[in-house]
Amino acid sequence: IRYNTDSSKMEVWIGDKWMQVSVTEASGLGGRAFRVGGGSGGTIIETWNIATEGNAIDTGFDLTTGVHSHACAGSRTRCVAAGGRSSAGSPYALQNVIQFFEMTSLSNSIDFGDLTFSQGRCEGASNQTRMVTGGQQHSASNNTMNLITIQTTGNATDFGDLVLARELVHALESPTRGIIMGGNLPPNDTAQNAMDFFTFSTTGGALDFGDLTFGRYAPTGMSNNTRGLIAQGTGPGGQNIIDFVQIATTGNAQDFGDAQENKFGAGGFSGPTRCGFFGGYTDTTKINAINIITKGNSTFFGDLTLTGTYLGGHSDVHGGL
């Protein structure tokens, strides 16, 4: 190993040549989860440490545009909230706004740009550089996915199409692949068991991954970099089942365990070993945790400062990083 003074990079000898050592700056947060808007409050940003059980803390900062039923994802340092339904005035007014904040230096959210259309009852998945959204309120025909480049600002572009147009989906991810699952097919509120997957590095839309153990909408997705969890949802009536999938393969979900309560519309957070979900209908402040490595039921983690449904969730150690 050597330090190249010309390039200011560390290098390692690989057989017959020197190769640069790739490094990524740690976030410095040690695994922090965020509740980002949602519910009747719509603007609140709360946070807690994933490694230790306890209650969330109100950061004192807010989303500039209050939303619920929005897409929420991001990188190790930046959280992005896209679209959603207005939490002020008409609660069903769709939004095209993209807003962000830096998790290492908290502030009120900053305008990022606009989606290609006003999008609500949607969700997003991300790796370190790209975020993709899918799902659309009250639409059985709009299956367009939006692509956001996380570290820049600007408007979203067309990523491609979901296999099935639907609303009230959720998402999970690995560094290379995102999965959008569940949902509701208007106008008859038909719960869906579909899972669509896509590759972040391409812009070709989604393909069929497999099926959930049963159809449901407004579930919650969580993941580390190999395994995904899908908790709760409704179809109709709240459900407490937790499914799991292996992200690198395709196939149907399998039973993982049970949530403590029958809820839907909760937010999610993810880490290498501990994931969880929070809030949901009927309104609750409870945060639940799951050990993603071993099958089992969720356990009580702590409480939010404010109840809510259709919440945004993010962490700096999620499965896409």
KOLKE-424673 format. One record per residue: x, z, y of N, C-alpha, C in turn; residue in three letters; residue number from 1. Coordinates in steps of 0.2 Angstrom, whole numbers, plus 2048, in hexadecimal, padded with zeros to 3 digits. Last residue first. Example, Ala and Ser with C-alpha at 12.3 -4.5 7.8 and 13.67 -1.06 7.14 Angstrom:
BEGIN
PT   nxx   nzz   nyy   caxx   cazz   cayy   cxx   czz   cyy   doza   sefi
PT   840   823   7F5    844    824    7FB   840   827   800    ser      2
PT   842   827   7E4    83E    827    7EA   842   827   7F0    ala      1
This chain:
BEGIN
PT   nxx   nzz   nyy   caxx   cazz   cayy   cxx   czz   cyy   doza   sefi
PT   778   804   808    77E    805    80C   784   806   807    leu    321
PT   76B   804   802    76E    7FE    805   775   7FE   808    gly    320
PT   767   811   800    76A    80D    7FA   76D   807   7FD    gly    319
PT   76D   81C   80E    768    819    809   76B   814   805    his    318
PT   773   824   817    776    824    811   771   820   80C    val    317
PT   76C   827   823    772    823    823   776   823   81D    asp    316
PT   75A   823   821    760    827    821   766   823   821    ser    315
PT   749   822   826    74F    81F    826   754   825   824    his    314
PT   737   81E   829    73D    823    826   743   81F   825    gly    313
PT   728   81F   831    72E    81C    830   733   821   82D    gly    312
PT   717   822   82A    71D    824    82D   723   820   82C    leu    311
PT   709   824   826    70C    81D    828   712   81E   82C    tyr    310
PT   705   833   82E    704    82E    829   707   828   82B    thr    309
PT   70A   845   832    709    83D    834   708   839   82D    gly    308
PT   70E   854   83B    70B    850    835   70B   849   837    thr    307
PT   71E   85A   840    717    857    842   715   853   83C    leu    306
PT   729   85F   83B    727    862    841   720   860   843    thr    305
PT   72A   85F   829    72A    85C    82F   728   860   835    leu    304
PT   731   86B   81D    72B    868    821   72E   864   827    asp    303
PT   738   86A   80D    737    86D    813   732   86A   817    gly    302
PT   738   867   7FF    73E    867    803   73E   86B   809    phe    301
PT   732   869   7EF    731    86A    7F6   737   86B   7F9    phe    300
PT   735   85B   7E3    735    862    7E5   734   863   7ED    thr    299
PT   72F   84F   7D7    731    851    7DE   731   858   7DF    ser    298
PT   734   84E   7C6    72F    84F    7CB   732   850   7D2    asn    297
PT   73F   842   7BD    73B    849    7BE   737   848   7C4    gly    296
PT   74E   83B   7B8    747    83B    7B9   744   842   7BA    lys    295
PT   75D   83B   7C2    759    83D    7BC   752   83D   7BD    thr    294
PT   760   836   7CF    765    834    7C9   761   836   7C2    ile    293
PT   758   83A   7D9    757    833    7D6   75C   831   7D0    ile    292
PT   750   848   7DB    756    846    7D9   756   83F   7D6    asn    291
PT   746   849   7EA    746    846    7E3   74D   845   7E1    ile    290
PT   73B   852   7F5    742    850    7F3   741   84E   7EC    ala    289
PT   72F   852   803    731    853    7FC   738   84F   7FA    asn    288
PT   729   85A   810    72E    856    80E   72F   857   807    ile    287
PT   719   85C   818    71D    85E    813   722   858   812    lys    286
PT   70F   85C   821    716    85C    824   71B   85C   81E    thr    285
PT   701   850   820    705    856    81D   70C   856   821    thr    284
PT   6F1   848   81F    6F7    84A    823   6FA   850   821    asp    283
PT   6EE   842   80F    6EB    845    815   6F1   848   819    thr    282
PT   6FB   837   814    6F4    839    815   6F2   83D   80E    tyr    281
PT   70C   83C   81A    707    838    816   700   83B   817    gly    280
PT   71C   845   818    715    843    81C   711   840   817    gly    279
PT   729   83D   80F    726    843    813   720   840   817    phe    278
PT   735   83D   801    730    83A    805   72C   83F   809    phe    277
PT   746   839   7FB    740    83D    7FC   73B   839   800    gly    276
PT   755   83B   7F1    751    837    7F6   74B   83C   7F7    cys    275
PT   766   83F   7ED    75F    842    7EF   75B   83D   7F3    arg    274
PT   771   836   7EA    76E    83A    7E4   767   83D   7E6    thr    273
PT   772   82E   7F5    775    82C    7EE   772   830   7E9    pro    272
PT   762   82C   7FE    769    82E    7FD   76C   82D   7F6    gly    271
PT   754   82A   809    758    829    803   75F   82B   803    ser    270
PT   743   82C   80D    74A    82D    80F   74E   82C   808    phe    269
PT   733   827   813    738    828    80E   73F   829   811    gly    268
PT   722   82B   818    728    828    819   72D   82A   814    gly    267
PT   711   828   810    717    82D    812   71D   828   814    ala    266
PT   706   822   80C    708    821    813   70D   826   815    gly    265
PT   6FE   82E   801    700    828    803   702   827   80A    phe    264
PT   6FD   83B   7F4    6FD    839    7FB   6FF   831   7FB    lys    263
PT   6FB   848   7EA    6F9    841    7EB   6F8   83F   7F2    asn    262
PT   70B   852   7E8    704    851    7EB   702   849   7EA    glu    261
PT   717   852   7E2    713    858    7E2   70C   857   7E4    gln    260
PT   71A   843   7D7    71A    847    7DD   716   84D   7DD    ala    259
PT   721   841   7C7    71B    842    7CB   71D   845   7D2    asp    258
PT   72B   834   7BF    729    83B    7C0   723   83B   7C4    gly    257
PT   72D   827   7BB    733    82C    7BC   731   833   7BC    phe    256
PT   728   819   7B2    727    820    7B4   72D   824   7B5    asp    255
PT   72E   809   7B7    72D    80E    7B2   72C   815   7B5    gln    254
PT   72B   7F8   7BC    72D    7FF    7BE   72B   803   7B8    ala    253
PT   731   7E9   7B4    72B    7ED    7B6   72E   7F4   7B8    asn    252
PT   73E   7DE   7BB    73A    7E1    7B6   735   7E6   7B8    gly    251
PT   74F   7DB   7BE    748    7DA    7C0   744   7DD   7BA    thr    250
PT   75E   7E4   7C4    75A    7E0    7BF   753   7DE   7C2    thr    249
PT   762   7EC   7CF    766    7E6    7CD   762   7E1   7C8    ala    248
PT   759   7F7   7CF    759    7F2    7D4   75C   7EB   7D2    ile    247
PT   74F   7FE   7C4    756    7FC    7C5   756   7F6   7C9    gln    246
PT   741   809   7CA    744    802    7C7   74B   802   7C8    val    245
PT   734   815   7C7    73B    813    7C9   73D   80C   7C6    phe    244
PT   726   81E   7CE    729    819    7CA   730   818   7CC    asp    243
PT   71C   82C   7CF    723    829    7D2   725   824   7CC    ile    242
PT   70B   831   7D3    710    82E    7CF   716   82C   7D2    ile    241
PT   701   835   7DA    707    839    7DB   70C   837   7D6    asn    240
PT   6F5   82E   7E6    6F8    82E    7E0   6FF   832   7E0    gln    239
PT   6E6   82E   7EF    6ED    82F    7EF   6EF   830   7E7    gly    238
PT   6DA   820   7EF    6DB    827    7ED   6E3   828   7EC    gly    237
PT   6D9   80F   7E7    6D9    814    7EC   6DA   81B   7EA    pro    236
PT   6E8   813   7E9    6E5    80D    7E7   6DE   80C   7E4    gly    235
PT   6F7   818   7F1    6F0    818    7F0   6ED   812   7ED    thr    234
PT   706   821   7F0    702    81C    7F1   6FB   81D   7F0    gly    233
PT   715   828   7E7    70E    828    7E9   70B   822   7EB    gln    232
PT   724   81F   7E7    721    825    7E7   71A   824   7EA    ala    231
PT   731   817   7E0    72B    816    7E3   726   81B   7E2    ile    230
PT   743   815   7E0    73D    819    7DE   737   817   7E2    leu    229
PT   751   80C   7D9    74C    80D    7DE   746   811   7DB    gly    228
PT   762   80C   7D6    75C    80E    7D4   757   80F   7DA    arg    227
PT   76E   808   7DD    76D    805    7D7   765   807   7D4    thr    226
PT   770   80F   7E9    772    808    7E9   771   805   7E2    asn    225
PT   761   818   7EA    768    818    7EC   76A   810   7EA    asn    224
PT   751   818   7F3    755    815    7EE   75C   818   7F0    ser    223
PT   73F   817   7F5    745    81A    7F6   74A   817   7F2    met    222
PT   72E   814   7FC    734    811    7F8   73A   815   7FA    gly    221
PT   71D   819   7FA    724    81A    7FD   72A   818   7F9    thr    220
PT   70E   810   7FC    712    814    7F8   718   815   7FD    pro    219
PT   703   808   801    706    80D    805   70A   812   801    ala    218
PT   6FA   804   7F2    6FC    802    7F8   6FF   809   7FC    tyr    217
PT   6FB   7FF   7E0    6FA    804    7E6   6FD   802   7EC    arg    216
PT   6FA   7FC   7CF    6F9    7FA    7D6   6F8   800   7DB    gly    215
PT   706   804   7C4    700    802    7C6   6FF   800   7CD    phe    214
PT   714   802   7C2    710    805    7BD   709   804   7BE    thr    213
PT   718   7F2   7CA    718    7F9    7CA   714   7FC   7C4    leu    212
PT   721   7E4   7C3    71A    7E7    7C5   71C   7EF   7C6    asp    211
PT   72D   7D8   7CA    729    7DB    7C4   723   7DF   7C7    gly    210
PT   732   7CF   7D3    736    7D4    7D0   733   7D7   7C9    phe    209
PT   731   7BF   7DA    72E    7C4    7D6   733   7C8   7D2    asp    208
PT   73A   7BC   7E9    738    7BA    7E3   735   7C0   7DF    leu    207
PT   73A   7B7   7FB    73A    7BC    7F5   738   7B9   7EF    ala    206
PT   745   7AE   806    73F    7B1    804   740   7B6   7FE    gly    205
PT   752   7A9   809    74E    7A5    805   747   7A8   803    gly    204
PT   75E   7AC   80F    758    7AC    813   753   7A8   80F    thr    203
PT   76A   7B8   809    767    7B1    809   761   7B2   80E    thr    202
PT   76F   7C5   808    773    7C0    80B   770   7B9   80B    ser    201
PT   765   7CD   802    766    7CD    809   76A   7C7   80C    phe    200
PT   759   7C6   7F7    760    7C8    7F8   762   7C7   7FF    thr    199
PT   74A   7CE   7F1    74D    7C9    7F5   755   7CB   7F6    phe    198
PT   73A   7D1   7E8    741    7D3    7EA   745   7CD   7EE    phe    197
PT   72B   7D9   7E6    72E    7D3    7E8   736   7D5   7EA    asp    196
PT   71F   7DF   7DC    725    7E1    7DF   729   7DA   7E0    met    195
PT   70D   7E3   7DB    713    7DE    7DB   719   7E2   7DE    ala    194
PT   701   7EA   7D9    707    7EC    7D6   70D   7E8   7D6    asn    193
PT   6F5   7ED   7E6    6FA    7E9    7E3   6FF   7EC   7DF    gln    192
PT   6E4   7F0   7E9    6EB    7F3    7E9   6EF   7EE   7E4    ala    191
PT   6D9   7E8   7F4    6DC    7E8    7ED   6E3   7EA   7ED    thr    190
PT   6D1   7E7   800    6D5    7ED    7FE   6D7   7EE   7F7    asp    189
PT   6CA   7DC   802    6C7    7E0    7FE   6CB   7E6   7FC    asn    188
PT   6D0   7D2   80A    6CC    7D6    80D   6C9   7DC   809    pro    187
PT   6E1   7D9   807    6DB    7D8    80B   6D7   7D2   809    pro    186
PT   6EA   7E1   7FC    6E8    7DA    7FE   6E1   7DA   801    leu    185
PT   6F8   7EC   7FE    6F1    7EB    7FE   6EF   7E4   800    asn    184
PT   706   7F2   7F5    703    7EF    7FA   6FB   7EE   7F9    gly    183
PT   716   7F1   7EC    70F    7F3    7ED   70B   7EF   7F2    gly    182
PT   726   7ED   7F4    721    7EF    7EE   71B   7F1   7F1    met    181
PT   735   7E5   7F6    72F    7E7    7F9   729   7E8   7F4    ile    180
PT   746   7E7   7F5    740    7E7    7F1   73A   7E9   7F5    ile    179
PT   756   7E0   7F7    751    7E4    7FA   74A   7E2   7F6    gly    178
PT   768   7E0   7F3    761    7DE    7F2   75C   7E2   7F5    arg    177
PT   774   7E5   7F6    773    7DD    7F6   76C   7DB   7F5    thr    176
PT   774   7F3   7F7    778    7EF    7FC   777   7E7   7FC    pro    175
PT   762   7F5   7F4    769    7F6    7F2   76D   7F3   7F8    ser    174
PT   752   7FD   7F9    757    7F8    7F9   75E   7FA   7F6    glu    173
PT   740   7FC   7FC    746    800    7FA   74C   7FA   7FA    leu    172
PT   730   7FE   804    736    7FA    802   73B   7FF   800    ala    171
PT   71E   7FA   804    724    7FE    806   72A   7FB   803    his    170
PT   70E   7F4   80C    714    7F4    807   719   7F9   808    val    169
PT   703   7F1   813    704    7F8    811   709   7F8   80B    leu    168
PT   6FE   7E0   80E    6FF    7E5    813   700   7EC   80F    glu    167
PT   703   7D0   809    6FF    7D6    808   701   7DB   80D    arg    166
PT   707   7C1   800    705    7C4    806   701   7CA   805    ala    165
PT   714   7BF   7F4    70D    7C1    7F5   70C   7C4   7FC    leu    164
PT   721   7BC   7F6    71D    7B9    7F0   716   7B9   7F2    val    163
PT   726   7BA   807    724    7BE    801   721   7BA   7FC    leu    162
PT   731   7AE   80E    72A    7B1    80C   72A   7B5   807    asp    161
PT   73D   7AE   81B    73A    7AB    815   733   7AE   814    gly    160
PT   742   7B3   827    746    7B4    821   744   7B0   81B    phe    159
PT   742   7AF   838    73F    7AE    831   743   7AE   82B    asp    158
PT   749   7BB   842    748    7B5    840   745   7B5   83A    thr    157
PT   748   7C6   851    748    7C5    84A   747   7BD   848    ala    156
PT   752   7C7   860    74C    7C6    85C   74D   7C5   855    asn    155
PT   75E   7D4   863    75B    7CD    864   755   7CC   860    gly    154
PT   76E   7DB   860    767    7DC    863   765   7D5   864    thr    153
PT   777   7E0   851    777    7DC    858   770   7DE   85B    thr    152
PT   777   7E6   846    77C    7E9    84A   77C   7E5   851    gln    151
PT   76C   7E0   83E    76C    7E7    840   771   7E9   846    ile    150
PT   762   7D3   83F    769    7D4    83E   76B   7DB   842    thr    149
PT   753   7D0   836    756    7D4    83C   75E   7D5   83A    ile    148
PT   747   7C6   831    74E    7C8    830   750   7CA   836    leu    147
PT   736   7C7   82A    73B    7C7    82F   742   7C9   82E    asn    146
PT   72C   7BD   81F    730    7C3    820   735   7C2   826    met    145
PT   71B   7B8   81D    721    7B7    821   725   7BE   821    thr    144
PT   70E   7B8   818    713    7BB    814   71A   7BA   817    asn    143
PT   6FE   7B7   81C    705    7B8    81F   70A   7BB   81B    asn    142
PT   6F3   7B9   814    6F6    7B2    814   6FD   7B2   817    ser    141
PT   6EB   7C4   814    6ED    7C1    80E   6F0   7BB   80E    ala    140
PT   6EC   7D1   820    6EE    7CA    81F   6EF   7C8   817    ser    139
PT   6EC   7DE   825    6E6    7DA    825   6E7   7D2   824    his    138
PT   6FD   7DE   82A    6F6    7E1    82A   6F1   7DC   82A    gln    137
PT   70A   7D9   81F    706    7D8    825   6FF   7DA   825    gln    136
PT   71B   7D8   819    714    7DB    819   711   7DA   81F    gly    135
PT   72C   7DB   81D    727    7D8    819   720   7DC   81A    gly    134
PT   73D   7DA   823    736    7DD    823   731   7D8   81F    thr    133
PT   74E   7DD   821    749    7D9    820   742   7DC   820    val    132
PT   75E   7DF   829    757    7E2    827   752   7DD   827    met    131
PT   770   7E0   826    769    7DC    827   763   7E0   825    arg    130
PT   77B   7E8   825    77B    7E3    82A   774   7E0   82B    thr    129
PT   779   7F1   81B    77D    7F3    821   77C   7EE   826    gln    128
PT   768   7EE   816    76F    7F0    814   773   7F2   81B    asn    127
PT   757   7F2   815    75D    7F0    819   763   7F1   815    ser    126
PT   745   7EF   817    74B    7F1    813   751   7EE   816    ala    125
PT   735   7F3   81E    73B    7F0    81E   740   7F3   819    gly    124
PT   723   7F0   81F    729    7F4    81D   72F   7F0   81D    glu    123
PT   713   7F1   827    718    7ED    824   71E   7F2   822    cys    122
PT   708   7F2   82F    707    7F4    828   70D   7F1   824    arg    121
PT   70C   7E4   83A    70A    7EB    838   709   7EC   831    gly    120
PT   713   7D9   846    713    7DB    83F   711   7E2   83E    gln    119
PT   713   7CB   850    711    7D2    84F   70F   7D4   848    ser    118
PT   722   7C1   84C    71A    7C2    84D   719   7C9   84D    phe    117
PT   72F   7C2   84B    72C    7BB    84C   725   7BB   84D    thr    116
PT   733   7D1   856    732    7CD    84F   72F   7C6   851    leu    115
PT   73F   7D3   863    738    7D2    861   738   7CF   85A    asp    114
PT   74A   7E0   868    748    7D9    868   741   7D8   866    gly    113
PT   74E   7ED   86B    753    7E9    867   751   7E1   868    phe    112
PT   74D   7FA   876    74A    7F4    874   750   7EF   871    asp    111
PT   751   80A   870    752    805    874   74F   7FF   872    ile    110
PT   74B   81B   86E    74C    815    86C   74D   810   871    ser    109
PT   754   829   875    74E    825    874   74F   81E   872    asn    108
PT   762   82E   86B    75F    82C    871   758   82A   870    ser    107
PT   771   834   863    769    833    863   767   832   86A    leu    106
PT   77D   82E   85C    77C    830    863   775   82F   865    ser    105
PT   77B   82A   84E    781    82F    850   781   831   857    thr    104
PT   771   822   84E    770    828    84B   775   82D   84D    met    103
PT   76A   818   85B    770    81A    857   770   821   855    glu    102
PT   75B   80F   85A    75F    814    85D   765   816   858    phe    101
PT   74F   802   85E    754    805    85A   757   80B   85E    phe    100
PT   741   7F6   85B    745    7FB    85F   74A   7FF   85B    gln     99
PT   738   7E8   85D    73D    7EB    859   741   7F0   85E    ile     98
PT   726   7E4   85F    72C    7E7    862   731   7E9   85C    val     97
PT   71A   7DF   85C    720    7DB    85A   726   7DE   85C    asn     96
PT   70C   7E8   855    711    7E8    85A   717   7E3   857    gln     95
PT   6FA   7E9   856    700    7E7    852   705   7E6   857    leu     94
PT   6EE   7F6   858    6F2    7F0    85B   6F9   7EF   858    ala     93
PT   6E8   800   853    6E9    7FB    84E   6EC   7F5   852    tyr     92
PT   6E5   80A   85C    6EA    80C    857   6EB   806   852    pro     91
PT   6E5   807   86D    6E2    805    866   6E7   806   861    ser     90
PT   6EE   814   873    6E9    80F    875   6E6   80D   86E    gly     89
PT   6FC   816   868    6F9    818    86F   6F4   812   870    ala     88
PT   702   811   85D    700    818    85D   6FC   81A   863    ser     87
PT   701   801   857    702    805    85D   6FF   80C   85B    ser     86
PT   70A   7FD   848    703    7FD    84C   704   802   851    arg     85
PT   718   7F2   845    714    7F8    844   70E   7F7   848    gly     84
PT   729   7ED   84A    722    7EC    849   71E   7F3   849    gly     83
PT   736   7F7   844    734    7F1    846   72C   7F0   845    ala     82
PT   744   801   847    73D    801    846   73A   7FB   849    ala     81
PT   754   805   842    750    800    845   749   801   843    val     80
PT   763   80F   844    75C    80F    841   758   80A   845    cys     79
PT   774   80F   841    76F    80C    845   768   80C   841    arg     78
PT   77E   812   838    77E    815    83E   778   814   842    thr     77
PT   77C   80C   82C    77E    813    82B   77E   816   832    arg     76
PT   76C   803   830    773    803    82D   775   80B   82D    ser     75
PT   75B   801   82B    761    801    830   767   802   82C    gly     74
PT   749   804   82D    74F    803    829   755   803   82E    ala     73
PT   738   802   82E    73D    806    830   743   805   82B    cys     72
PT   729   7FA   833    72F    7FA    82F   734   7FE   832    ala     71
PT   71A   804   836    71F    7FF    838   724   7FF   832    his     70
PT   70F   80D   837    70E    807    832   713   802   834    ser     69
PT   710   811   848    70F    813    841   70E   80C   83D    his     68
PT   718   814   858    715    80F    853   714   813   84D    val     67
PT   71C   814   869    719    817    864   716   813   85F    gly     66
PT   72A   80E   870    724    80C    86F   721   810   869    thr     65
PT   735   817   870    733    814    877   72C   812   876    thr     64
PT   737   825   866    736    81E    867   733   81C   86D    leu     63
PT   740   833   86D    73A    830    86B   73B   828   86A    asp     62
PT   748   843   86B    748    83C    86D   742   839   86A    phe     61
PT   748   84F   865    747    84F    86D   747   848   86F    gly     60
PT   749   850   858    74F    84F    85B   74E   84F   863    thr     59
PT   742   85D   84F    740    858    854   747   857   858    asp     58
PT   747   85F   83E    748    861    845   746   85C   849    ile     57
PT   740   865   82E    743    85F    833   743   863   83A    ala     56
PT   746   872   823    741    86F    828   744   869   82C    asn     55
PT   74F   871   814    74D    874    81A   748   870   81E    gly     54
PT   75D   86E   809    755    86F    80A   754   873   810    glu     53
PT   76A   864   80B    768    86A    80B   760   86B   80D    thr     52
PT   76D   856   80B    770    85A    806   76D   861   806    ala     51
PT   766   850   816    764    84F    80F   767   854   80A    ile     50
PT   761   858   825    767    856    821   764   856   819    asn     49
PT   756   850   830    758    855    82C   75D   853   828    trp     48
PT   74B   84B   83F    751    84A    83A   752   850   836    thr     47
PT   73F   841   848    742    847    845   747   846   840    glu     46
PT   738   83A   855    73E    839    851   740   840   84E    ile     45
PT   728   834   85A    72C    83A    859   732   837   854    ile     44
PT   71E   82B   85D    724    82A    860   729   82F   85E    thr     43
PT   712   82E   856    714    827    856   71B   826   859    gly     42
PT   707   837   854    70C    838    859   70F   832   85B    gly     41
PT   6FF   832   849    6FC    832    850   701   833   856    ser     40
PT   70B   82A   83F    706    82E    840   703   82E   847    gly     39
PT   71C   824   845    716    825    840   711   82A   842    gly     38
PT   72D   828   848    726    826    84A   721   828   844    gly     37
PT   737   82B   83C    737    827    842   730   825   843    val     36
PT   741   837   835    73A    835    835   73A   832   83C    arg     35
PT   751   836   82C    74D    836    833   746   834   831    phe     34
PT   75F   83E   825    759    83B    825   755   83B   82B    ala     33
PT   770   83E   822    76B    840    826   765   83C   825    arg     32
PT   77F   83F   81C    778    83E    819   773   841   81D    gly     31
PT   789   841   825    789    845    81F   783   844   81B    gly     30
PT   78C   83B   831    786    83F    831   785   843   82A    leu     29
PT   796   833   832    797    83A    835   791   83E   834    gly     28
PT   797   826   82D    792    827    833   793   82E   836    ser     27
PT   7A7   81F   82B    7A2    823    829   79D   825   82F    ala     26
PT   7AC   80E   82B    7AC    815    82F   7A6   819   82D    glu     25
PT   7B3   806   81E    7AD    807    822   7AD   80E   825    thr     24
PT   7C0   7FB   819    7BE    802    81B   7B8   801   81F    val     23
PT   7CA   7F1   80F    7C4    7F1    813   7C2   7F9   813    ser     22
PT   7DB   7ED   810    7D6    7F2    80D   7D0   7F2   812    val     21
PT   7E1   7DC   80D    7DF    7E1    811   7DA   7E6   80E    gln     20
PT   7EE   7D9   801    7E7    7D8    803   7E5   7DE   807    met     19
PT   7FC   7CF   7FC    7F9    7D5    800   7F2   7D4   802    trp     18
PT   7FF   7C8   7EC    7FE    7C8    7F3   7FB   7CE   7F6    lys     17
PT   7FF   7C9   7DE    804    7C5    7E1   803   7C4   7E9    asp     16
PT   7F9   7D7   7DB    7FC    7D2    7D6   801   7CE   7DA    gly     15
PT   7F6   7DD   7E9    7F1    7DB    7E3   7F5   7D6   7E0    ile     14
PT   7FA   7EA   7F4    7FD    7E4    7F0   7F9   7E3   7EA    trp     13
PT   7F0   7ED   802    7F2    7EF    7FC   7F5   7E9   7F8    val     12
PT   7F0   7F3   813    7F0    7EE    80E   7F3   7F0   808    glu     11
PT   7E9   7F7   823    7EC    7F9    81D   7EB   7F4   818    met     10
PT   7EC   7EF   833    7E7    7F0    82D   7EC   7F3   827    lys      9
PT   7F1   7E9   83E    7EF    7F0    83E   7EA   7F2   839    ser      8
PT   7F7   7DD   83D    7F0    7DD    83D   7ED   7E4   83E    ser      7
PT   805   7E1   83F    802    7DB    842   7FB   7DB   843    asp      6
PT   807   7EC   836    807    7ED    83E   805   7E7   842    thr      5
PT   800   7F1   828    802    7EB    82C   801   7EC   833    asn      4
PT   804   7FD   81D    801    7FC    824   804   7F6   827    tyr      3
PT   802   7FC   80B    806    7FC    811   802   7FB   818    arg      2
PT   804   800   7FA    800    800    800   804   800   806    ile      1
